Amino acid sequence: MNQITQSYSLKIPQQVELIVQLDYLKELTMQAGQQLLERLWSEEWLDILGSSTKKAYKVIGEQQVQLTHKGQPIYIPSRIRRCIAERVGRILRSQAERQKCYSDVLRNVQTTGVEGKLDSLVSIIAQTLVRFEGKYYKRALIRQSLRTFRKYYYQLGLDLELLTRIPYTKMVQPSIWSFILPYAPDDGQAIQVTCDKDEIAVRLKLPKMFQPFNKRDWYWQLFTVIIPSKVYQRIHAMASNNIKASTLHLPTLRYLRLKGGLSLPFLEFAWTTKYKDQKLLNNQRVMATDLGIINLTTSVICEAGSQISQPIYWSPDKQLLQKIEQLYHHIARVQKKLDRYPKQWLGQGRRTQERERLYQKLNRYRKQIMHLGSNHLLETALLWQCQTLVLEDLRNYDPLKNKCKLSRKLSNWLRGSLYRALIYKAKRFGIKITRVSARWTSSYCPRCGAKGQKIDDPSTKTLNKLGRYFSCPRCLFTADRDYIASINIYRMYQEHLKKRFQLKLSKPVSYMGAGIPRNRLRGAPVHSFPNG
């Protein structure tokens, strides 16, 4: 029996009294959380929380949450103090990962230095950590560590030897910027939730004033949260298709910024549904997928060392990609005006809001592409009854320099969001998702194993390092490079099963000629996949 969890943010009713009390709770918990974070900010606590598998509030303890005003203690219920401790503990755990990245980058900086272009240093350090130490870090973490080094190196004049002696907790001072209050540690003493069809009745304990000094300054507020029809239908469909109905979990209270810049309170609820594994999938059948630029996905179906399908290409609507490109140009124009004039000039505030609105719209388009692509891959895998879906690992892939349009497409598509979406969607159908190294997947022939050449056109075979086609000098096999890469991804997957990681050692793949025409996929049955 497996399970899948889906989360949805539902808006709290806009009642004046309720919004005022929620603002009191927001300011109160943020002050208490900030004081707790400053008190626990040490390498000792980072190591404790980073190595512990318990809930964060159990490691910290609710008695650590304290807040005073003019020497008089402010009363906070114990369960809300638990929630504050959980929030701070999650921040410290994320900082523990940053501390590991900081120490690894610092060790490499002693060799590479901090001078030069930032992107080049990030690329060198990321590849060094992966190749020689087998450690994967997000580029943003490595870039953030390097910026910290460069700040103290250039502005304060500290040399690298002195930087190595300063601990991470002295170089970085975190703070709580956004309000998030998880009610997971609560057991009904701070929030009570009852679900009835398309409504959720919420009983929430809120302060009557900004500085409550005793228990009487808190009271229970009752309100109803409406579940949107689309969300209700999706949850109801999940519950009807599985053995056990969905289980509602305690929510997380947060403030979200809407289109016009208005910030409103939301409750983020999670539903967990249990289901049985799919029995119609073939254990030996694998779908290998290459993530590209012209064709965003190129997939082939393989089984027992043979390719059994034609290549399956997919790309989103061209109009959607054009809208994304237009948004980038619009953002660049607004940013140019923001850089040209001082911040205090008339109109700069309006331009800042316009830039935020454009970035929010861009993120919606990115999510749309991500969900369309993940749904297409899962539909194809289910149509072919594939047990495993293999993708290439692009966490440390750098786009080409001076290729802005290419970099934008990579940021829209290849940076891990597709993999995370596939993970939670594939659980419902029992499909396994795995990643293999993308190194040399488009440079070796999948039929004979020889190293090939990149060409512009199969007819002329003009050599070009950026050519879209592949040509093998040994067996004269010529095909699209995305298609070549997808077959080689399957070969790399076979090597991973044998615990070997070299494409040169893998056996060639034979083509059996079986399969279905590509246009049949357009009429494939459409499955219901979650988008949130």
C-alpha positions as CSV (number, residue, x, y, z in Angstrom):
1,M,0.0,0.0,0.0
2,N,1.4,3.4,-1.1
3,Q,0.3,6.9,-0.5
4,I,0.3,10.3,-2.2
5,T,0.0,13.7,-0.5
6,Q,-1.4,16.8,-2.2
7,S,-1.4,20.3,-0.8
8,Y,-3.8,23.2,-1.6
9,S,-3.8,26.8,-0.3
10,L,-7.3,28.0,0.6
11,K,-8.1,31.6,1.3
12,I,-9.3,32.7,4.8
13,P,-12.6,34.7,4.8
14,Q,-12.0,38.4,4.6
15,Q,-13.7,39.4,7.9
16,V,-12.3,42.6,9.4
17,E,-12.1,41.3,13.0
18,L,-10.6,38.0,11.9
19,I,-7.9,39.7,9.7
20,V,-7.0,42.0,12.6
21,Q,-6.5,39.1,15.0
22,L,-4.5,37.2,12.4
23,D,-2.2,40.3,12.0
24,Y,-1.7,40.2,15.8
25,L,-0.8,36.6,15.6
26,K,1.6,37.2,12.7
27,E,3.6,39.9,14.4
28,L,3.6,38.1,17.7
29,T,4.9,34.8,16.3
30,M,7.5,36.5,14.0
31,Q,9.0,38.4,16.9
32,A,9.1,35.3,19.1
33,G,10.6,33.3,16.2
34,Q,13.2,35.9,15.4
35,Q,14.4,36.0,19.0
36,L,14.6,32.2,19.2
37,L,16.5,32.1,15.9
38,E,19.1,34.6,17.2
39,R,19.4,32.7,20.5
40,L,20.0,29.3,18.8
41,W,22.2,30.6,16.0
42,S,25.3,28.6,16.7
43,E,27.3,25.8,15.0
44,E,26.3,23.5,17.9
45,W,22.6,23.8,17.2
46,L,23.2,23.5,13.4
47,D,25.0,20.2,14.0
48,I,22.3,19.0,16.4
49,L,19.4,19.7,14.1
50,G,21.3,18.7,10.9
51,S,22.0,15.2,12.3
52,S,18.7,14.6,14.1
53,T,15.8,12.8,12.4
54,K,13.2,13.9,15.0
55,K,10.7,16.7,14.6
56,A,12.4,20.1,15.0
57,Y,10.1,21.2,17.9
58,K,11.0,18.0,19.8
59,V,14.7,18.8,19.5
60,I,14.4,22.5,20.4
61,G,11.6,22.3,23.0
62,E,8.7,24.6,23.4
63,Q,10.1,26.1,26.6
64,Q,12.8,27.8,24.5
65,V,10.2,30.1,23.0
66,Q,10.0,33.2,25.2
67,L,8.9,36.8,24.6
68,T,8.8,39.8,26.9
69,H,7.7,43.4,26.8
70,K,9.2,45.9,29.3
71,G,10.3,43.1,31.5
72,Q,6.9,41.4,31.6
73,P,6.5,38.0,29.9
74,I,4.0,37.8,27.0
75,Y,1.7,34.7,27.3
76,I,1.8,32.4,24.3
77,P,-0.1,29.0,24.4
78,S,2.2,26.0,24.6
79,R,1.0,24.5,21.2
80,I,1.7,27.8,19.4
81,R,5.1,27.8,21.0
82,R,5.6,24.4,19.6
83,C,4.6,25.6,16.1
84,I,7.1,28.5,16.4
85,A,9.9,26.1,17.5
86,E,9.1,23.9,14.5
87,R,9.3,26.9,12.1
88,V,12.7,28.0,13.6
89,G,14.0,24.4,13.5
90,R,13.2,24.0,9.8
91,I,15.2,27.2,9.1
92,L,18.1,25.9,11.1
93,R,18.0,22.6,9.3
94,S,18.2,24.3,6.0
95,Q,21.1,26.4,7.3
96,A,22.9,23.2,8.3
97,E,22.9,22.2,4.6
98,R,24.2,25.6,3.6
99,Q,26.9,25.3,6.3
100,K,28.1,22.0,4.6
101,C,28.1,23.7,1.2
102,Y,30.0,26.7,2.7
103,S,32.7,24.5,4.2
104,D,33.1,22.5,0.9
105,V,33.2,25.6,-1.2
106,L,35.7,27.3,1.2
107,R,38.0,24.3,0.9
108,N,38.0,24.6,-2.9
109,V,38.3,28.4,-2.8
110,Q,41.7,28.1,-1.3
111,T,42.8,26.6,-4.6
112,T,40.8,28.6,-7.1
113,G,40.6,31.9,-5.3
114,V,37.7,34.3,-5.3
115,E,38.8,36.7,-8.1
116,G,37.4,36.4,-11.6
117,K,33.9,35.9,-13.0
118,L,31.4,34.6,-10.5
119,D,29.7,32.2,-12.9
120,S,33.0,30.7,-13.9
121,L,34.0,30.0,-10.3
122,V,30.6,28.5,-9.6
123,S,30.9,26.2,-12.6
124,I,34.5,25.1,-11.6
125,I,33.6,24.4,-8.0
126,A,30.4,22.6,-8.8
127,Q,32.1,20.3,-11.3
128,T,35.0,19.6,-8.8
129,L,32.7,18.7,-6.0
130,V,30.7,16.3,-8.3
131,R,33.7,14.7,-10.0
132,F,36.1,14.2,-7.1
133,E,33.9,14.1,-4.0
134,G,30.5,13.0,-5.4
135,K,28.6,15.9,-3.7
136,Y,25.7,17.7,-5.3
137,Y,24.8,21.2,-4.3
138,K,22.4,23.6,-5.9
139,R,24.2,26.3,-7.9
140,A,22.4,28.9,-5.9
141,L,24.0,27.7,-2.7
142,I,27.5,27.7,-4.2
143,R,26.9,31.2,-5.7
144,Q,25.7,32.5,-2.3
145,S,28.8,31.1,-0.5
146,L,31.1,32.7,-3.1
147,R,29.3,36.1,-2.8
148,T,29.8,36.0,1.0
149,F,33.6,35.3,0.5
150,R,33.9,38.1,-2.1
151,K,32.0,40.6,0.1
152,Y,34.5,40.1,3.0
153,Y,37.5,39.8,0.6
154,Y,36.8,43.0,-1.4
155,Q,35.0,45.3,1.1
156,L,36.9,44.4,4.3
157,G,40.1,43.3,2.7
158,L,40.3,39.9,4.5
159,D,42.6,37.3,3.0
160,L,41.6,33.7,2.4
161,E,43.6,32.4,5.4
162,L,41.7,34.6,7.8
163,L,38.4,33.7,6.1
164,T,39.0,30.0,6.9
165,R,39.2,30.8,10.6
166,I,35.9,32.6,10.8
167,P,33.0,30.2,11.5
168,Y,29.9,30.1,9.3
169,T,27.6,31.5,12.0
170,K,29.8,34.7,12.2
171,M,29.7,35.2,8.5
172,V,25.9,34.8,8.1
173,Q,23.1,36.2,10.1
174,P,19.7,34.7,9.1
175,S,16.4,36.4,9.8
176,I,12.7,35.4,9.3
177,W,11.4,37.4,6.3
178,S,8.1,35.7,5.6
179,F,5.4,34.5,8.0
180,I,4.8,30.8,8.0
181,L,3.2,29.0,11.0
182,P,3.0,25.2,10.6
183,Y,0.3,23.6,12.8
184,A,1.7,20.1,12.4
185,P,2.9,19.9,16.1
186,D,-0.6,20.9,17.4
187,D,-3.1,18.3,18.7
188,G,-6.2,20.4,18.8
189,Q,-5.3,22.9,21.5
190,A,-4.5,25.8,19.0
191,I,-6.5,24.8,15.9
192,Q,-9.4,22.4,15.3
193,V,-10.4,21.3,11.8
194,T,-13.5,19.5,10.6
195,C,-14.1,18.8,6.9
196,D,-17.7,18.5,5.7
197,K,-18.1,18.0,1.9
198,D,-16.8,21.2,0.2
199,E,-16.4,23.2,3.4
200,I,-13.8,23.1,6.2
201,A,-14.8,24.4,9.6
202,V,-11.8,25.9,11.4
203,R,-11.6,26.8,15.1
204,L,-8.5,28.8,15.7
205,K,-7.0,30.3,18.9
206,L,-6.1,34.0,18.3
207,P,-4.9,36.8,20.5
208,K,-7.2,39.7,21.4
209,M,-4.4,42.2,21.4
210,F,-0.8,42.5,20.1
211,Q,0.7,41.9,23.5
212,P,-1.3,39.3,25.5
213,F,-0.1,38.9,29.1
214,N,-2.4,36.1,30.3
215,K,-4.6,33.3,29.1
216,R,-7.7,35.5,29.1
217,D,-6.2,37.6,26.3
218,W,-6.7,34.6,23.9
219,Y,-10.0,33.4,22.5
220,W,-11.3,30.9,20.0
221,Q,-12.4,32.2,16.6
222,L,-14.7,30.1,14.4
223,F,-14.8,30.5,10.6
224,T,-15.4,28.4,7.4
225,V,-13.1,27.9,4.5
226,I,-14.7,27.0,1.2
227,I,-12.9,24.4,-1.0
228,P,-12.9,25.5,-4.7
229,S,-14.9,23.2,-7.0
230,K,-11.8,22.1,-9.0
231,V,-9.9,21.2,-5.9
232,Y,-12.9,19.4,-4.4
233,Q,-13.5,17.4,-7.6
234,R,-9.8,16.4,-7.7
235,I,-9.8,15.2,-4.1
236,H,-13.1,13.4,-4.6
237,A,-11.8,11.7,-7.7
238,M,-8.7,10.5,-5.9
239,A,-10.7,9.1,-3.0
240,S,-13.2,7.3,-5.3
241,N,-10.5,5.6,-7.3
242,N,-8.6,4.3,-4.3
243,I,-9.4,2.0,-1.4
244,K,-9.3,4.5,1.4
245,A,-10.6,8.0,1.4
246,S,-8.2,11.0,1.6
247,T,-7.1,12.0,5.1
248,L,-7.0,15.7,5.9
249,H,-3.9,17.0,7.8
250,L,-3.5,20.0,10.0
251,P,-2.8,23.1,7.9
252,T,0.0,25.7,7.7
253,L,-0.9,29.4,8.1
254,R,0.9,31.7,5.7
255,Y,0.5,35.0,3.9
256,L,0.6,35.0,0.1
257,R,1.1,37.9,-2.2
258,L,-1.6,38.2,-4.9
259,K,-1.5,39.7,-8.4
260,G,-2.0,43.3,-7.4
261,G,0.6,43.1,-4.6
262,L,-2.0,42.6,-1.8
263,S,-0.9,40.1,0.9
264,L,-3.7,37.9,2.3
265,P,-3.8,35.0,4.8
266,F,-4.2,31.4,3.5
267,L,-4.4,28.0,5.1
268,E,-2.4,25.3,3.3
269,F,-4.2,22.0,3.7
270,A,-2.7,18.6,2.8
271,W,-4.7,15.5,1.8
272,T,-3.1,12.0,1.9
273,T,-4.6,9.2,-0.2
274,K,-3.6,5.5,0.1
275,Y,-3.7,3.3,-3.0
276,K,-2.5,0.0,-4.4
277,D,0.4,-0.5,-6.8
278,Q,-0.4,-0.8,-10.5
279,K,-0.2,-4.4,-11.7
280,L,-0.3,-3.7,-15.4
281,L,3.2,-2.4,-15.7
282,N,6.1,-4.3,-17.3
283,N,9.0,-4.6,-15.0
284,Q,11.6,-4.8,-17.8
285,R,10.2,-2.0,-19.9
286,V,11.9,1.4,-19.5
287,M,11.2,4.8,-21.0
288,A,14.4,6.9,-21.5
289,T,13.9,10.6,-21.9
290,D,16.2,13.3,-23.0
291,L,15.4,16.9,-22.0
292,G,16.3,19.4,-24.8
293,I,15.7,22.8,-26.1
294,I,14.1,22.4,-29.6
295,N,12.3,19.3,-28.5
296,L,11.7,19.7,-24.8
297,T,11.4,15.9,-24.4
298,T,12.6,13.1,-26.7
299,S,11.6,9.6,-25.4
300,V,12.2,6.0,-26.5
301,I,10.8,2.8,-25.1
302,C,13.4,0.1,-24.5
303,E,13.2,-3.5,-23.2
304,A,15.8,-6.2,-22.6
305,G,18.5,-4.2,-24.4
306,S,16.4,-3.3,-27.4
307,Q,14.6,-0.2,-28.6
308,I,10.9,-1.2,-29.3
309,S,9.4,2.2,-30.2
310,Q,10.0,5.1,-32.5
311,P,11.3,8.3,-31.0
312,I,8.5,10.3,-29.3
313,Y,9.0,14.1,-29.4
314,W,7.1,16.7,-27.4
315,S,7.2,20.5,-27.2
316,P,4.7,23.0,-25.8
317,D,2.7,25.4,-27.9
318,K,4.9,27.9,-29.7
319,Q,2.7,30.7,-28.6
320,L,3.4,29.9,-24.9
321,L,7.2,30.1,-25.6
322,Q,6.7,33.4,-27.4
323,K,4.8,34.8,-24.5
324,I,7.7,33.8,-22.2
325,E,10.2,35.5,-24.5
326,Q,8.1,38.7,-24.6
327,L,7.9,38.7,-20.8
328,Y,11.7,38.6,-20.6
329,H,12.0,41.6,-23.0
330,H,9.3,43.5,-21.0
331,I,11.2,42.8,-17.7
332,A,14.4,44.0,-19.2
333,R,12.8,47.3,-20.3
334,V,11.4,47.9,-16.8
335,Q,14.7,47.0,-15.2
336,K,16.5,49.4,-17.4
337,K,14.4,52.3,-16.2
338,L,14.8,51.2,-12.6
339,D,18.6,51.3,-13.1
340,R,18.6,54.6,-14.9
341,Y,16.8,56.7,-12.2
342,P,17.2,57.0,-8.4
343,K,14.9,54.9,-6.2
344,Q,13.2,58.0,-4.6
345,W,12.1,59.4,-8.0
346,L,8.4,59.5,-8.9
347,G,7.3,56.4,-10.7
348,Q,10.0,54.1,-9.4
349,G,7.6,52.4,-6.9
350,R,5.2,51.7,-9.7
351,R,7.9,50.2,-11.9
352,T,9.0,48.0,-9.0
353,Q,5.4,46.7,-8.6
354,E,5.2,46.1,-12.4
355,R,8.5,44.1,-12.3
356,E,7.1,41.9,-9.5
357,R,3.9,41.3,-11.4
358,L,5.8,40.3,-14.6
359,Y,7.9,37.8,-12.6
360,Q,4.8,36.3,-11.1
361,K,3.3,35.9,-14.5
362,L,6.5,34.3,-15.8
363,N,6.5,31.8,-12.9
364,R,2.9,30.8,-13.8
365,Y,4.0,30.1,-17.4
366,R,6.9,28.0,-16.1
367,K,4.7,26.0,-13.9
368,Q,2.3,25.5,-16.9
369,I,5.1,24.1,-19.0
370,M,6.3,21.9,-16.2
371,H,2.9,20.3,-15.6
372,L,2.2,19.9,-19.3
373,G,5.6,18.1,-19.8
374,S,5.2,15.9,-16.7
375,N,1.7,14.8,-17.7
376,H,2.8,14.0,-21.2
377,L,5.7,11.8,-20.0
378,L,3.4,9.9,-17.5
379,E,0.7,9.4,-20.2
380,T,3.3,7.9,-22.6
381,A,4.8,5.7,-19.8
382,L,1.3,4.4,-18.9
383,L,0.4,3.8,-22.6
384,W,3.5,1.6,-23.0
385,Q,3.2,0.1,-19.5
386,C,6.7,1.2,-18.5
387,Q,7.7,0.4,-15.0
388,T,10.7,2.9,-15.0
389,L,11.1,6.4,-16.3
390,V,14.8,7.5,-16.7
391,L,15.9,11.1,-17.1
392,E,19.3,12.7,-17.4
393,D,20.8,14.4,-14.4
394,L,21.1,18.1,-15.2
395,R,21.7,19.6,-11.8
396,N,25.2,20.7,-12.7
397,Y,24.7,21.5,-16.4
398,D,25.7,25.0,-17.5
399,P,24.2,26.7,-20.6
400,L,26.4,28.1,-23.3
401,K,27.9,31.6,-22.8
402,N,26.4,34.5,-24.6
403,K,23.3,32.5,-25.4
404,C,20.5,34.4,-23.5
405,K,17.6,32.7,-25.2
406,L,19.1,29.3,-24.6
407,S,19.7,30.1,-20.9
408,R,16.1,31.2,-20.5
409,K,14.8,27.9,-21.9
410,L,17.1,26.0,-19.6
411,S,15.9,27.9,-16.6
412,N,12.3,27.4,-17.6
413,W,12.6,23.6,-18.1
414,L,15.7,21.8,-17.0
415,R,16.3,22.9,-13.4
416,G,14.8,20.2,-11.4
417,S,11.1,21.3,-11.3
418,L,10.1,18.6,-13.8
419,Y,11.8,15.9,-11.8
420,R,10.1,17.0,-8.5
421,A,6.7,17.0,-10.3
422,L,7.2,13.6,-11.8
423,I,8.2,12.1,-8.4
424,Y,4.9,12.9,-6.7
425,K,2.7,12.3,-9.7
426,A,4.3,8.9,-10.6
427,K,3.7,7.6,-7.0
428,R,0.0,7.2,-7.8
429,F,0.7,4.8,-10.7
430,G,3.6,2.9,-9.2
431,I,6.2,4.3,-11.8
432,K,9.8,4.6,-10.7
433,I,11.7,7.8,-11.6
434,T,15.5,7.7,-11.7
435,R,18.3,9.9,-13.1
436,V,21.6,9.1,-14.7
437,S,24.6,11.1,-15.8
438,A,24.1,13.1,-19.0
439,R,27.9,13.1,-19.8
440,W,28.6,12.1,-23.4
441,T,25.1,10.9,-24.1
442,S,24.9,12.7,-27.4
443,S,28.5,11.9,-28.5
444,Y,28.6,8.1,-28.8
445,C,26.8,5.9,-31.2
446,P,24.1,3.8,-29.6
447,R,24.3,1.1,-32.3
448,C,28.0,0.3,-32.3
449,G,29.4,2.3,-29.3
450,A,32.0,4.3,-31.3
451,K,32.5,8.0,-30.7
452,G,30.7,10.0,-33.4
453,Q,30.7,13.5,-34.9
454,K,28.3,16.4,-34.7
455,I,27.1,17.7,-38.0
456,D,24.7,20.4,-39.4
457,D,22.9,18.4,-42.0
458,P,22.7,14.6,-42.7
459,S,23.1,15.2,-46.4
460,T,26.2,17.4,-46.4
461,K,27.7,16.1,-43.1
462,T,29.4,19.4,-42.3
463,L,31.1,19.2,-39.0
464,N,29.9,21.6,-36.3
465,K,30.3,21.3,-32.5
466,L,26.8,22.8,-32.1
467,G,25.2,20.7,-34.9
468,R,21.7,19.2,-34.4
469,Y,22.6,15.8,-35.9
470,F,24.9,13.0,-35.1
471,S,27.0,10.9,-37.5
472,C,28.9,7.7,-36.7
473,P,32.1,7.2,-38.8
474,R,32.2,3.4,-38.1
475,C,28.6,2.2,-38.9
476,L,27.5,5.4,-40.8
477,F,24.4,5.7,-38.5
478,T,23.0,9.3,-38.6
479,A,20.1,10.6,-36.5
480,D,18.9,13.6,-34.4
481,R,21.1,14.2,-31.4
482,D,18.2,14.2,-29.0
483,Y,17.2,10.8,-30.2
484,I,20.8,9.6,-29.8
485,A,20.9,10.9,-26.3
486,S,17.6,9.2,-25.3
487,I,19.0,5.8,-26.3
488,N,22.3,6.4,-24.6
489,I,20.4,7.4,-21.4
490,Y,18.9,3.9,-21.5
491,R,22.4,2.4,-21.9
492,M,23.6,4.5,-18.9
493,Y,20.7,3.1,-16.9
494,Q,21.8,-0.4,-17.7
495,E,25.3,0.4,-16.5
496,H,23.9,1.9,-13.2
497,L,22.1,-1.4,-12.6
498,K,25.5,-3.1,-12.8
499,K,27.0,-0.4,-10.6
500,R,29.2,0.8,-13.5
501,F,29.1,4.4,-14.7
502,Q,30.9,4.6,-18.0
503,L,29.0,4.9,-21.3
504,K,32.0,3.3,-23.2
505,L,31.5,0.0,-21.4
506,S,27.8,-0.3,-22.1
507,K,26.5,-2.6,-24.8
508,P,24.9,-1.2,-28.0
509,V,21.1,-1.1,-28.3
510,S,19.4,-2.9,-31.1
511,Y,16.3,-1.6,-32.9
512,M,13.5,-4.1,-33.3
513,G,11.3,-2.0,-35.5
514,A,8.2,-2.6,-33.4
515,G,6.2,0.2,-32.0
516,I,3.3,2.5,-32.9
517,P,3.2,5.6,-35.1
518,R,3.7,8.8,-33.3
519,N,0.3,10.2,-34.1
520,R,-1.3,7.4,-32.1
521,L,0.0,9.0,-29.0
522,R,-2.2,12.0,-29.7
523,G,-5.3,9.8,-29.2
524,A,-4.0,8.1,-26.1
525,P,-6.2,8.0,-23.1
526,V,-5.8,11.0,-20.8
527,H,-5.2,10.4,-17.2
528,S,-5.9,12.7,-14.3
529,F,-2.7,14.1,-12.9
530,P,-2.5,16.6,-10.0
531,N,-1.1,20.1,-10.8
532,G,-0.5,21.4,-7.3
